[in-house]
Amino acid sequence: MVFLVVALLLLGVVLGTVAHAPLTFSVAAGLVIAVWLGVFALRERLGRRRGTSAH
C-alpha cells in the first residue's frame, strides 16, 4: 500500500500537476494519503475479524 502511494506520488511529480506544487506540499499530501489508507485498512481488518451480525 505504501508502495502504491509512493508510485502515484512519483508519477504525479513526473506527469501531473504535483510538479507545479512545492515538494514539501507533495510529500505532506502523500503522507496524509498513506495515513488515511492505513487507518482504512486497519478498520477494515478489525471489522472483518469481529464479524457483522445481521439483525
Rosetta blueprint (number, residue, H / E / L):
1 M L
2 V H
3 F H
4 L H
5 V H
6 V H
7 A H
8 L H
9 L H
10 L H
11 L H
12 G H
13 V H
14 V H
15 L H
16 G L
17 T H
18 V H
19 A H
20 H H
21 A L
22 P L
23 L H
24 T H
25 F H
26 S H
27 V H
28 A H
29 A H
30 G H
31 L H
32 V H
33 I H
34 A H
35 V H
36 W H
37 L H
38 G H
39 V H
40 F H
41 A H
42 L H
43 R H
44 E H
45 R H
46 L H
47 G H
48 R H
49 R H
50 R H
51 G L
52 T L
53 S L
54 A L
55 H L
